[in-house]
Amino acid sequence: MKFGAHVSIAGGINKAPLRAHDLGCECFQIFSRSPRGGKPPELDNGIVESFLSECAKYKIAEYYVHTPYYINLCSEKKN
């Protein structure tokens, strides 16, 4: 069994692995955006590569994305 925590993505998702490492986590969970709503952060290749690199650096192979609290499956909007 691995132990982890929900960590912040403030400043970019690539900061989450360090936060998890500093807490002694073996895995972690993040929100894809503010749980209270709003636009999700832009993810370009550089951010994604940095996130994956940081996960490898801290030997964290498992991470999970928690969707926002509200999901309106009937919305006409794509975001």
C-alpha positions, 0 to 999 in steps of 0.5 A: 500500500502506498501513502499519499495526499492531496497537494496543491497545483498553485503555480503550476501542476509541475510544482505538485510532485515536490510538494508531495515529496516534501510531505513524504508521499509515495503517490499524490492527488491533484485537482485539475482546477479550482474545486470551486470552478473556473477555467482550468490552467493551460497545459503545454508540452513544457509544463507536462514534460516538467511535471513528468520529470519532477515525478521521476526525480522524486520517484513518484510513479502514481498520481491521480487527478480529482475532477472539480466538485461540479460536473454538468453533463448537460452543459452545452459548453465544452469547458 
